[in-house]
Amino acid sequence: MTITGCSRTDTGVHANQFCFNVKTESTIRNIGFCRGVNGELPDDISILSCDDAPPDFHARFDCKGKEYIYKMHCSESKDPFGADLAFHYRRKFDIGKARKAAKHLVGTHDFASFCADCSNVSTTVRTIYSIEIENNGDCVIILVKGNGFLYNMIRIIAGTLIDVSEGRISPDDIPAVIEARDRLKAGRTAVAHGLYLNRVFY
């Protein structure tokens, strides 16, 4: 039995939603599939729902877009209950500067500067529909929605916005960073455990 997932992620990355397809001749009902699989899975994975799909459905290639969040805990003190669930950032995050920088990333661009390894893709052009940055207490959430993403793209965007917050990169420098198509021009790659695949669209 072959399981086809909607995407690949780095070690340490989380998913609030992840879709896959599998072909089976079993007559078990969808609810029975969910219950049976959940009974065999480890505690950190759960099947949320199961639906019938056309025979030619492909979880990866039929995907129309994805939404990721990058979660930061911005405090001098660590959160002992979320050590592997958010990036512990010990400084104050400048949301105003980050939002100004993020506006330049929205739209269709060549995102080669935000790709750790572009050797396995035919094009580095992607479309970002929106980037929202919100905070609630010590928690900062960067929400990015687009039609597709390159290797480490979200983590590099998050790292670049962190560098913008720290003054290493100016918000007005972002168009030049995009135009350069050079990974060395963008910011750091933020740690994996702050990243979540949040939603998948079909």
HUKARA-V528794 format. One record per backbone hydrogen bond with DSSP energy under -1.0 kcal/mol. NH is the residue of the N-H (numbers start at 1). CO is the residue of the C=O. If there is no record, write none. Layout:
nh-><NH | NH>
co-><CO | CO>
//
This chain:
nh-><4 | 6 | 13 | 14 | 16 | 17 | 21 | 33 | 34 | 35 | 36 | 37 | 38 | 39 | 40 | 41 | 45 | 57 | 62 | 63 | 64 | 65 | 66 | 67 | 68 | 69 | 70 | 71 | 72 | 73 | 74 | 75 | 75 | 82 | 85 | 87 | 89 | 95 | 98 | 99 | 100 | 101 | 102 | 103 | 104 | 105 | 107 | 109 | 111 | 114 | 115 | 116 | 121 | 126 | 128 | 129 | 130 | 132 | 134 | 136 | 139 | 140 | 141 | 142 | 143 | 144 | 145 | 146 | 147 | 153 | 156 | 157 | 158 | 159 | 160 | 161 | 162 | 163 | 164 | 165 | 166 | 167 | 168 | 169 | 173 | 174 | 177 | 178 | 179 | 180 | 185 | 190 | 194 | 195 | 196 | 197 | 198 | 199 | 201>
co-><21 | 19 | 10 | 195 | 197 | 197 | 4 | 29 | 30 | 31 | 32 | 33 | 34 | 35 | 37 | 37 | 42 | 54 | 58 | 60 | 201 | 201 | 146 | 199 | 144 | 196 | 142 | 194 | 140 | 87 | 138 | 73 | 89 | 79 | 82 | 71 | 73 | 93 | 94 | 95 | 96 | 97 | 98 | 99 | 101 | 102 | 128 | 126 | 124 | 111 | 112 | 151 | 118 | 109 | 107 | 145 | 145 | 143 | 141 | 139 | 136 | 72 | 134 | 70 | 132 | 68 | 130 | 66 | 127 | 150 | 152 | 153 | 154 | 155 | 156 | 157 | 158 | 159 | 160 | 161 | 162 | 164 | 163 | 163 | 170 | 171 | 173 | 174 | 175 | 176 | 182 | 155 | 191 | 192 | 69 | 14 | 67 | 67 | 65>
//
